[in-house]
Amino acid sequence: MSDEEEESEPAVSLGEKTPVEGAPLARVTSRLTWPKEASEVDRLEGESVVRTPEGPLELSDVIAEIDETYFQRRQEFESHARDVIGTGPVQTADE
């Protein structure tokens, strides 16, 4: 195999691209600095759509279901958010 062929083919087959609506929760929360109040998270990222097992959901809807008002760390917020949205496989987007 020539060098050109090696570069053009991926080392691992990635499969077909399946669209998924929304962004991963960790991607959205990584854009913020912590500690942060829930209202500030909502103001800055509330319109962001996150992936959930039940389908895409605006982060502001998730925040409304969380009883805490202040989060010391990103992981603390994500834990509370996952209690609301659940964990598991996410639905693929309908084309």
KADA-V267610 format. One record per residue. N is the residue number from 0. SS is DSSP state (H for helix, E for strand, - for the rest). Layout:
BEGIN
n->[N:N]
ss->[SS:SS]
END
This chain:
BEGIN
n->[0:1:2:3:4:5:6:7:8:9:10:11:12:13:14:15:16:17:18:19:20:21:22:23:24:25:26:27:28:29:30:31:32:33:34:35:36:37:38:39:40:41:42:43:44:45:46:47:48:49:50:51:52:53:54:55:56:57:58:59:60:61:62:63:64:65:66:67:68:69:70:71:72:73:74:75:76:77:78:79:80:81:82:83:84:85:86:87:88:89:90:91:92:93:94]
ss->[-:-:H:H:H:H:H:H:-:-:-:-:-:-:-:-:-:-:-:-:-:-:E:-:H:H:H:H:H:-:-:-:-:-:-:E:E:H:H:H:H:H:H:H:H:-:-:-:E:E:-:-:-:-:-:-:E:E:H:H:H:H:H:H:-:-:-:-:-:E:E:-:-:H:H:H:H:H:H:H:H:H:H:H:H:-:-:-:-:-:-:-:-:-:-]
END
